[in-house]
Structures are given as structure tokens and as C-alpha cells.
Amino acid sequence: MKKLIILGAVALLTLSSCVSKKEYMALEEKQKNTQDLLNTATVKLNSCLADEAASAARLTELQARLADMKANNLALIESTKDMTVLTTQGARNVEKSLESLKEKDLRITRLQDALTKKDSVTLALVTSLKKEVGLNDPDIEINVEKSVVFISLSDKLLFKSGSYDITTRANDILGKVATVINGKPNFEAMVEGHTDNVPYSKGVLIDNWDLSVKRSTAIVRALQGLGVKPEQLIAAGRGDHIPLVPNTTAENKAINRRTKIYILPKIDQFYEMIETEMKSLSKEGN
């Protein structure tokens, strides 16, 4: 650049001696215009160089971003593959869970059906007993205890004090009970004797255990005499060990002296199914 200016100046000096003043002025104007054009070109060149540097930096940045995007895309593809595997496995797990729930629901339904049938049998039995035996005597109770139907008879209806000989009135009541049992050949009757806590020892009987069992067998024999099949009868005695009320008064002792006749329907298939299903559900719950 400096060389051009010097050469221009030398040229002007040389020409100044050879040309007229007018021509010199024209050359000088032309040189000025040339210089302006040169300056403008220099500014544009510097601007272009700056733009080029900025573009190169932008290109480097875009290339880096592109590389990152490619890496993220590959990672996303791999993750999607894993997600597909997980989703497939999850779908299988959900399907298995639904199948398990269906099986449990089926077992619960069967269990409810069994319980409903058992409850229906129990209700029908209570209704039948109440119809046959009647409800007007306060010394006769017909009820359900732990899903088992029973008839509770006061001691004064069945036996004389300290005796295991059945009264005439007892035969009338037992006749009605026998009618119900005879009408249901798939039922059993368990006779359970209870006494108060007054010590008993007469004849061959040793204690209240003996007395309670002796009274139970007396009723069993009476029912058998009324036509009940012996294989349907069970004799049991509880002595004075399960009192209804404390043996503190004569009235309470009279309440505790009682005989219960449990009517047990033979619905083994229902009980077995209930037990099996409950065990199965319990194992699955663990």
C-alpha cells in the first residue's frame, strides 16, 4: 500500500514537470478517487474476512451439535429397544396377573357359593326345627352356633334332679326332634350333656363327667327308640366345664344344667371345598 502511494507521488512529481497544471489537477483527482476506491475495497475485504471467521465458528458449532444429536439419537434408539423389551415383558406380567386374578375370583365365587348353600341348608333346618318343636316354651332354645344348628333343652324338661332317667315330657319333645332327623337322612345329631358344679357321686357314677355322658346316652337311646338310625347319633358329655353363667345361685345352676342337641348336616363336600380353596388362597397370598 505504501509503495503504491510513493509511486503515485513520484509519478505526480515527474508528471508535474512534464504536464500542465490542469492536467496535474485531473491526475490528482483521479488518484484521490482511486485511493477512495481502494479504502472502500479494504473495508469490504476486512468485513468479508470477519464474516468468514464468524461462519467458520458457526460451522464448527453446528458440526459439534450435529455430532451430539447423532450420539443422542443412537442412545435413544438403544433405549427404545430396551423399552420395547420392558414393555413386552410388562405386558406378559400384566397378562399373568390378570389370569391369576381370574383364577382367584373363580375360587372366591365357588367359596361364596358353598357358603351360600351351607347357609341355606342351615336356615332351612332352623325353620324346620322351629316348626316341629315350637317356640312357646322358654326352656327350649333353637339357634345357630358357629354355623351349626342346635336345640338346647333345660334339665328340668328331661331329667329329675340327680337322675339320668328321661321324663315323659322329654319323650314328647324328643319325638319332635326325631321327626326332623328322620326326615333328613344325611344329617347327624350330636347329643351333648352339661351339668352344674355340684359334686355328683351316686352308684356307679363317679362325677359330673359321668352324669353328663350318662344323660347324653339316655337321650341317644330314646332317639334311637323313636326310629333315628344309630349311625346318625353321637353321644358326648361336657360335665360342668362350660357353664353359661356362674354357678353362684340356684337359678344359675338350673340354667347350666342343660342338654344340647346339635343337628349336623352331612355337607362334607362343601366343607372340603372351602378348606381346599382357603388353603390354596393362603399359599398364593404367601
C-alpha positions in Angstrom: 0.0 0.0 0.0 2.8 2.4 1.0 4.7 1.5 -2.2 1.7 2.5 -4.3 1.4 5.8 -2.6 5.1 6.6 -3.0 5.0 5.5 -6.7 1.9 7.7 -7.1 3.7 10.7 -5.6 6.8 10.1 -7.7 4.7 9.9 -10.8 2.9 13.1 -9.9 6.2 14.9 -9.3 7.6 13.5 -12.6 4.5 14.4 -14.5 4.3 17.8 -12.8 7.4 18.8 -14.6 6.1 17.5 -17.9 2.3 18.3 -17.8 0.3 21.4 -17.3 -1.3 22.4 -14.1 -4.7 21.5 -15.4 -3.6 18.0 -16.3 -1.9 17.7 -12.9 -5.1 18.6 -11.1 -7.0 16.0 -13.1 -4.5 13.3 -12.3 -4.5 14.3 -8.7 -8.4 13.9 -8.6 -8.1 10.6 -10.3 -5.6 9.4 -7.8 -7.9 10.5 -4.9 -10.8 8.6 -6.4 -8.5 5.6 -6.8 -7.5 5.9 -3.1 -11.1 6.1 -2.0 -12.0 3.0 -4.0 -9.0 1.3 -2.5 -10.1 2.2 1.0 -13.7 1.0 0.3 -12.4 -2.3 -1.0 -10.2 -2.7 2.0 -13.1 -2.1 4.4 -15.2 -4.6 2.4 -12.4 -7.1 2.4 -12.0 -6.8 6.2 -15.8 -7.3 6.6 -15.7 -10.4 4.4 -12.8 -11.8 6.4 -14.7 -11.2 9.7 -17.8 -12.8 8.2 -15.7 -15.8 7.0 -14.3 -16.2 10.6 -17.8 -16.0 12.1 -19.1 -18.5 9.5 -16.3 -20.9 10.3 -17.0 -20.6 14.0 -20.7 -21.2 13.4 -19.9 -24.2 11.2 -17.7 -25.7 13.9 -20.5 -25.2 16.5 -23.1 -26.7 14.1 -20.8 -29.7 13.5 -20.4 -30.2 17.2 -24.2 -30.0 17.7 -24.7 -32.5 14.9 -22.3 -34.9 16.5 -24.2 -34.6 19.8 -27.5 -35.1 18.1 -26.2 -38.2 16.4 -25.0 -39.6 19.7 -28.3 -38.8 21.4 -30.1 -40.4 18.5 -28.1 -43.6 18.9 -28.7 -43.6 22.6 -32.4 -43.1 22.1 -32.6 -46.0 19.6 -30.9 -48.3 22.2 -33.2 -47.0 24.9 -36.2 -47.6 22.7 -35.0 -51.2 22.2 -34.8 -51.7 25.9 -38.2 -50.1 26.4 -39.7 -52.4 23.8 -38.3 -55.4 25.7 -39.5 -54.0 29.0 -42.9 -53.2 27.6 -43.3 -56.7 26.2 -42.3 -58.2 29.5 -44.6 -55.9 31.3 -47.5 -56.9 29.1 -46.7 -60.5 29.8 -46.6 -59.8 33.5 -49.9 -58.0 33.4 -51.5 -60.8 31.4 -50.3 -63.3 34.0 -51.6 -61.1 36.8 -55.0 -60.9 35.1 -55.1 -64.7 34.7 -54.2 -65.1 38.4 -56.9 -62.7 39.4 -59.4 -64.5 37.3 -58.5 -67.8 39.0 -58.7 -66.3 42.4 -62.1 -64.7 41.5 -63.3 -68.1 40.4 -62.2 -69.7 43.7 -63.8 -66.9 45.7 -67.0 -67.3 43.7 -67.0 -71.1 44.4 -66.3 -70.4 48.0 -69.2 -68.0 48.3 -71.5 -70.5 46.5 -70.5 -73.2 49.0 -71.1 -70.8 52.0 -74.4 -69.7 50.5 -75.5 -73.3 50.1 -74.4 -74.1 53.6 -76.3 -71.1 55.0 -79.4 -72.1 53.0 -79.3 -75.6 54.5 -78.8 -74.1 58.0 -81.7 -71.7 57.6 -84.0 -74.4 56.2 -83.0 -76.7 59.2 -83.7 -74.0 61.8 -87.1 -73.3 60.2 -88.0 -77.0 60.1 -87.0 -77.5 63.8 -88.9 -74.4 65.0 -91.9 -75.6 63.1 -91.7 -79.1 64.5 -90.7 -78.3 68.1 -92.4 -75.0 68.5 -91.4 -71.7 70.1 -93.7 -71.3 73.0 -91.6 -73.0 75.7 -88.9 -70.8 77.3 -86.9 -73.9 78.3 -86.4 -74.8 74.6 -83.9 -72.9 72.5 -83.3 -73.4 68.8 -80.4 -71.4 67.4 -77.2 -71.4 65.4 -73.8 -71.6 67.0 -70.7 -71.2 64.7 -72.8 -72.2 61.7 -74.2 -75.3 63.5 -77.9 -75.6 64.4 -78.6 -76.8 67.9 -81.5 -77.4 70.3 -80.9 -76.6 73.9 -83.2 -78.2 76.4 -83.4 -77.3 80.0 -82.5 -80.0 82.5 -86.0 -79.9 84.2 -87.6 -80.8 80.9 -85.5 -84.0 80.5 -84.5 -85.4 83.9 -85.4 -85.4 87.5 -82.8 -83.9 89.9 -79.7 -86.1 90.1 -81.1 -88.6 87.7 -80.5 -89.7 84.1 -83.9 -91.2 83.6 -85.8 -89.3 80.9 -89.2 -87.7 81.9 -92.4 -88.3 80.0 -92.4 -84.7 78.8 -88.9 -85.2 77.4 -90.2 -88.1 75.3 -92.7 -85.7 73.7 -90.1 -83.2 72.8 -87.6 -85.8 71.6 -90.3 -87.3 69.4 -90.5 -84.0 67.5 -86.7 -83.8 67.2 -86.7 -87.4 65.9 -89.2 -86.4 63.3 -86.9 -83.8 61.9 -83.8 -86.1 62.0 -85.7 -88.9 60.3 -86.7 -86.6 57.6 -83.1 -85.8 56.9 -81.1 -89.0 56.4 -77.9 -87.1 55.5 -77.9 -85.4 58.9 -76.3 -86.4 62.2 -77.4 -85.5 65.8 -74.8 -85.0 68.5 -76.2 -85.0 72.0 -74.1 -83.0 74.4 -74.8 -83.1 78.2 -73.9 -80.3 80.7 -74.2 -80.2 84.5 -73.8 -77.6 87.2 -70.7 -77.7 89.5 -72.4 -79.5 92.4 -70.3 -82.7 93.0 -72.1 -85.9 92.0 -71.3 -89.4 93.1 -74.1 -91.9 93.2 -74.0 -95.6 92.4 -71.6 -96.4 89.6 -71.2 -92.8 88.5 -68.1 -91.1 89.7 -68.6 -87.4 88.9 -70.3 -84.8 86.7 -68.5 -86.1 83.7 -70.2 -89.5 84.1 -73.5 -87.9 84.8 -73.4 -85.6 81.7 -72.4 -88.6 79.4 -75.0 -90.9 81.0 -77.7 -88.3 80.3 -76.5 -88.0 76.8 -76.6 -91.7 76.1 -80.0 -91.9 77.6 -81.3 -89.3 75.1 -79.4 -91.1 72.2 -81.2 -94.3 73.2 -84.5 -92.5 73.3 -84.0 -91.1 69.8 -83.0 -94.5 68.5 -86.2 -95.9 70.0 -88.1 -93.2 68.1 -86.7 -94.5 64.8 -83.5 -92.5 64.4 -80.7 -94.6 62.8 -77.9 -95.2 65.4 -75.3 -94.3 62.8 -76.7 -90.8 62.8 -76.3 -90.3 66.6 -73.4 -89.1 68.7 -73.2 -89.1 72.5 -71.0 -86.5 74.3 -70.6 -85.1 77.8 -69.0 -81.8 78.9 -69.6 -82.1 82.7 -69.7 -78.8 84.4 -66.8 -77.3 82.5 -68.7 -75.0 80.1 -71.2 -73.1 82.2 -73.4 -70.5 80.6 -73.5 -68.4 83.8 -71.6 -68.5 87.1 -72.8 -71.3 89.4 -73.5 -68.9 92.2 -77.2 -69.2 92.6 -79.8 -72.0 92.3 -81.3 -70.2 89.3 -77.9 -70.1 87.5 -77.2 -73.7 88.3 -80.5 -74.6 86.7 -79.5 -72.7 83.6 -76.2 -74.6 83.4 -77.9 -78.0 83.7 -78.9 -78.5 80.1 -78.6 -80.8 77.1 -77.7 -79.5 73.6 -78.6 -81.5 70.5 -76.5 -80.4 67.6 -78.0 -81.1 64.1 -75.1 -81.6 61.8 -75.8 -81.7 58.1 -73.5 -84.0 56.1 -72.2 -81.5 53.6 -68.6 -82.7 53.7 -68.2 -81.8 50.0 -68.9 -78.1 50.9 -66.5 -78.1 53.9 -63.8 -79.9 51.9 -64.1 -77.4 49.1 -64.0 -74.5 51.4 -60.9 -75.9 53.2 -59.1 -76.6 49.9 -59.8 -73.2 48.4 -58.8 -71.4 51.6 -55.5 -73.3 51.7 -54.9 -72.5 48.1 -55.6 -68.8 48.5 -53.4 -68.8 51.6 -50.5 -70.3 49.7 -50.9 -67.9 46.8 -51.0 -65.0 49.3 -47.6 -66.0 50.7 
